[in-house]
């Protein structure tokens, strides 16, 4: 059963977030602002046993209440995540280029951290 009060509190807390990437409890979250001005929080979902790309899925858990600016994903944390999982933390794509695998982040997403 969904706790409506907890969900409403989580949504209200998410509205305070600055759009960007966050890292909390070993998971990567992406906060974006919709055209209506609502902040949407998505969690990076690992690919299944067949591999492939990861994807961002809506996250309605109460974990999003805990997201704050101190949990912003840094370049170093994104690289460490990429090296550990073989996925780009910013977009969820599988890292295949040897340079990107060694760095832990793809060349396009690297620009967003510079």
Beta strands, then each sheet from edge to edge (+ up, - down):
strand 1: 20-24
strand 2: 27-33
strand 3: 39-45
strand 4: 55-58
sheet 1: 1+ 2- 3+ 4-
end
